[in-house]
Amino acid sequence: MDVISYKKEFPFTDTCIYLDNASNGPLPERSVEALHRAVQKGENPTLFGHEDVFDLPKSVRQLLSQLIGAKPEEIALTQSTGHGINIAANCLDLHKGEKVLLSEKEFPSNVYPWLNLRRKGIEVQFIPSKNGCFDIEAFRRAIDRRTKVLAISFVQFYNGFRNDLEILSEMCRENGIYFFVDGSQGVGAIEINVLKTPIDMLACCGSKWLLSPIGTGFMYISERLLPRIDPANVGWMSFLKEETTGIFEHLTDYDFHLPIDARKFEVGSPPCIHLSAFQKSLELILEIGVKSIQTHITGLLDYLIDFLHSRGYDILSSLEPQHRSTILSFTTQNMLSVHRKLREHKIFTSVREGGIRISPHFYNTSQDIDRLIEALQLIQ
Ligand SMILES: Cc1ncc(COP(=O)(O)O)c(C=O)c1O
């Protein structure tokens, strides 16, 4: 991978070392340009056309399906992960007394929509983690005949623990449990294929590893599940035929036939400006390839791990290959002050759950890790 040429897409990295993609990924230049073009159309609606409202969302769904091995019909566009998780929580056929299982260390987006079901008498049970990692045996023990859903992150936000989706998927299938995945900390940086690893639903934001605007996201709903669930909210555009001309001369001929595809979960007009950038960022990620991205980031983190080990830092992330991700967390004395001082050196990381979280992307170089190492040596 030609990192240097891709680095040009992110001119802000000339003035800082950005290692915090798990918080917010930057927009590549090509996406920023697309945003400018889309805003011009907002300024002058005569430039705005069918392609913006229909072709653009269709193209984004298509790119997303390619990214995770799904079909475009299985993708609905959302505004955030939480938006997708609410869709899941509110459309599954859950009844009073039934149970949703969550890891005790989930990002809150994947907690509150499920807790919101408590008022319908649905129970939420938190599975205790083991050294900060999801404990499959504790999950196995928690399953009973009331268990209906497991909702888990692909990659845990604070220590980057990559859950074994294959094993979890199998256990869910064996026990007739819906398998829901929050993909936000993995999709775009780590390979995932819903065809090989069956998942019922996955929600993801665009603003981290997918390098897209805050306010973009998507939801995957498997074609096995789609015909069996209906949206709690509907919008007029989902009822339009795909081949609509956009002339809209008969809008009051109401016909309540929900589409069979995941578009039935989209409500109203699409966020065309955001999608213009989402499309370009997805094209870039697919152009490089998730496998290459993952390999590149793993190499950068390997280099950092060697240093951290040699200096006795406490690494909080699992180093077992199947549980590694593109996030690495470590701790040290005066962690908050180290984090602050790194920022003074213009090195951007984040602090989560007792660790300094490092999350490079494909545009980061080994020189960026050198700068981090030099700064840590200076600070400590
Ligand atoms: C695992 C995970 N899910 C979701 C989100 C973001 O949620 P939302 O898109 O609802 O803002 C984050 C953000 O840090 C996250 O780490």
The ligand as an SDF file (V2000), in Angstrom:
LIG
                    3D

 16 16  0  0  0  0  0  0  0  0999 V2000
  -18.6530    0.5720   19.8090 C   0  0  0  0  0  0  0  0  0  0  0  0
  -19.2350    1.9060   19.4970 C   0  0  0  0  0  0  0  0  0  0  0  0
  -20.4740    1.9780   19.0130 N   0  0  0  0  0  0  0  0  0  0  0  0
  -21.0300    3.1540   18.6870 C   0  0  0  0  0  0  0  0  0  0  0  0
  -20.3540    4.3360   18.8460 C   0  0  0  0  0  0  0  0  0  0  0  0
  -20.9690    5.6260   18.4260 C   0  0  0  0  0  0  0  0  0  0  0  0
  -22.3530    5.6100   18.5350 O   0  0  0  0  0  0  0  0  0  0  0  0
  -23.2730    6.5950   17.7030 P   0  0  0  0  0  0  0  0  0  0  0  0
  -22.9750    6.3530   16.2640 O   0  0  0  0  0  0  0  0  0  0  0  0
  -24.6410    6.1880   18.0870 O   0  0  0  0  0  0  0  0  0  0  0  0
  -22.9450    7.9800   18.1250 O   0  0  0  0  0  0  0  0  0  0  0  0
  -19.0710    4.3170   19.3780 C   0  0  0  0  0  0  0  0  0  0  0  0
  -18.3380    5.5940   19.5850 C   0  0  0  0  0  0  0  0  0  0  0  0
  -17.3810    5.7550   20.1920 O   0  0  0  0  0  0  0  0  0  0  0  0
  -18.4980    3.0750   19.6960 C   0  0  0  0  0  0  0  0  0  0  0  0
  -17.2500    3.0130   20.1710 O   0  0  0  0  0  0  0  0  0  0  0  0
  1  2  1  0
  2  3  1  0
  2 15  2  0
  3  4  2  0
  4  5  1  0
  5  6  1  0
  5 12  2  0
  6  7  1  0
  7  8  1  0
  8  9  2  0
  8 10  1  0
  8 11  1  0
 12 13  1  0
 12 15  1  0
 13 14  2  0
 15 16  1  0
M  END
$$$$
